[in-house]
Amino acid sequence: MSKRALKIYLKELKKNQLEEQIIDLYERFGEVKTYYNFIFNPKEDKLINEAKTKIDKEYFPQTRKRPKARRGVAQKYFKHFLQIGMEERLLADLMLFNLETAQHFNAKRPQKTEAFFKSLANSFVQALNFVHYHGLQKEFQERLNNIVIKAKNQDWYNWEFMLEKVEELEK
């Protein structure tokens, strides 16, 4: 069904029929319930803190010996928070927190796999583009630059790529 057809259908419904359909969607689909729960009671700071805790545990687990250090955990949070319409500054902060945590992890347990650095470079570009798109450069430029400096200091093979991306957006 196209958006246009949906609009026509919804205009034909009476108010109580529309209310019933929305309640049915709310009960059937977890994403709809999550959306409405967020809209009426955002608690963005709580959600961000929970995400930061999960990301931190990926690199510095409390219960197991070996860290998993999976980029996908943070990516799921980014995607979810984008879907529900979280405030951009908080999401940008979370993206940079993920990178800073990974760098802290690498400082304590140096990584040798190319996949680790490639993955973090992708995360960096994603965060950089997000910050640029939402006009948050002034607020986050120092943290972005610090991430590049740490990447250089930790001998990341792709730190120059990250520097180039920053310089491209500064032009």
C-alpha positions as a printed Julia matrix, in Angstrom:
171×3 Matrix{Float64}:
   0.0     0.0    0.0
   1.36    3.38  -0.9
   1.51    6.29   1.51
  -1.1     8.1   -0.57
  -3.5     5.15  -0.44
  -2.96    4.88   3.31
  -3.83    8.56   3.78
  -7.04    8.13   1.8
  -7.95    5.04   3.84
  -7.27    6.79   7.15
  -9.41    9.8    6.17
 -12.35    7.44   5.61
 -12.13    5.98   9.11
 -14.09    7.34  12.03
 -12.17    8.49  15.1
 -13.0     5.42  17.19
 -11.99    3.07  14.33
  -8.66    4.87  14.02
  -8.11    4.63  17.78
  -8.83    0.89  17.68
  -6.33    0.36  14.88
  -3.61    2.27  16.72
  -4.22    0.29  19.91
  -4.12   -2.94  17.89
  -0.77   -1.9   16.36
   0.51   -0.99  19.82
  -0.4    -4.42  21.18
   0.84   -6.45  18.19
   4.14   -4.81  17.33
   6.91   -4.16  19.82
   8.39   -1.4   17.63
   5.12    0.57  17.78
   4.98    0.14  21.55
   8.62    1.25  21.87
   7.92    4.29  19.67
   4.92    5.44  21.69
   6.66    4.77  25.0
   9.56    6.93  23.82
   7.31    9.71  22.5
   5.35   10.05  25.73
   8.18    9.38  28.16
  11.52    9.84  26.38
  14.04    9.38  29.24
  16.81    9.91  26.68
  19.55   10.22  29.29
  18.58    6.87  30.81
  18.6     5.17  27.38
  21.99    6.68  26.52
  23.48    5.59  29.86
  22.18    2.05  29.35
  23.72    1.98  25.87
  27.04    3.31  27.18
  27.08    0.62  29.85
  26.46   -2.12  27.26
  29.16   -0.74  24.95
  31.62   -0.49  27.84
  30.9    -4.1   28.83
  31.66   -5.22  25.27
  35.24   -4.05  25.74
  35.62   -4.38  29.51
  33.39   -7.25  30.68
  32.72   -7.72  34.37
  31.68  -11.38  34.26
  33.73  -13.08  31.56
  37.44  -13.11  30.92
  37.56  -12.24  27.24
  36.05   -9.1   25.78
  33.96   -9.51  22.63
  34.6    -5.98  21.29
  31.79   -6.2   18.73
  31.01   -3.08  16.73
  27.53   -4.43  16.01
  26.35   -3.88  19.57
  26.84   -0.12  19.27
  25.46   -0.12  15.7
  22.16   -1.6   16.93
  21.81    1.21  19.43
  22.6     3.85  16.8
  20.01    2.43  14.42
  17.36    2.1   17.13
  17.91    5.6   18.47
  17.73    7.04  14.95
  14.43    5.24  14.39
  12.77    6.57  17.52
  14.01   10.11  16.9
  16.48   10.63  19.71
  18.06   14.06  20.12
  21.05   14.36  17.77
  23.55   15.64  20.34
  22.99   12.63  22.56
  23.36   10.22  19.67
  26.54   11.93  18.45
  27.92   11.72  21.99
  27.17    7.97  22.05
  28.88    7.45  18.69
  32.02    9.17  19.93
  31.86    7.35  23.27
  31.92    4.07  21.34
  35.09    5.12  19.5
  36.77    6.44  22.64
  35.97    3.22  24.51
  37.44    1.14  21.67
  40.59    3.26  21.76
  40.86    2.84  25.53
  40.5    -0.92  24.99
  43.2    -0.89  22.31
  45.53    1.04  24.62
  45.16   -1.66  27.29
  45.09   -4.65  24.93
  46.66   -3.72  21.59
  44.8    -5.23  18.68
  46.49   -6.65  15.62
  43.58   -7.51  13.36
  42.9    -5.3   10.39
  39.17   -5.91  10.86
  39.21   -4.13  14.23
  40.75   -0.96  12.8
  38.69   -1.04   9.62
  35.52   -1.4   11.64
  36.4     1.53  13.87
  37.33    3.66  10.88
  33.86    2.96   9.5
  32.35    3.96  12.83
  34.45    7.12  12.81
  33.27    8.09   9.32
  29.67    7.39  10.35
  30.03    9.6   13.44
  31.84   12.31  11.49
  29.14   12.42   8.81
  26.4    12.43  11.46
  28.0    15.33  13.32
  28.51   17.25  10.08
  24.98   16.58   8.77
  23.4    17.85  12.0
  25.68   20.88  12.29
  27.34   19.77  15.51
  30.97   20.37  14.47
  31.68   23.1   17.01
  30.45   20.94  19.85
  32.27   17.74  18.84
  35.28   18.84  16.77
  37.74   18.55  19.64
  36.64   14.99  20.44
  36.85   14.02  16.76
  40.36   15.44  16.52
  41.38   13.65  19.73
  40.18   10.35  18.27
  42.4    10.88  15.22
  45.37   11.85  17.41
  44.91    8.74  19.58
  44.63    6.59  16.46
  47.96    8.01  15.28
  49.57    7.52  18.7
  48.33    3.92  18.82
  49.77    3.28  15.33
  46.5     2.52  13.61
  47.31    1.67  10.01
  44.34    3.79   8.83
  44.74    6.89  10.98
  45.66    8.98   7.91
  42.37    7.96   6.26
  40.53    9.24   9.33
  42.49   12.51   9.22
  41.64   12.95   5.52
  37.93   12.51   6.28
  38.08   15.19   8.97
  39.94   17.57   6.65
  37.45   16.96   3.81
  34.57   18.11   5.99
  36.48   21.14   7.29
  36.81   22.54   3.76
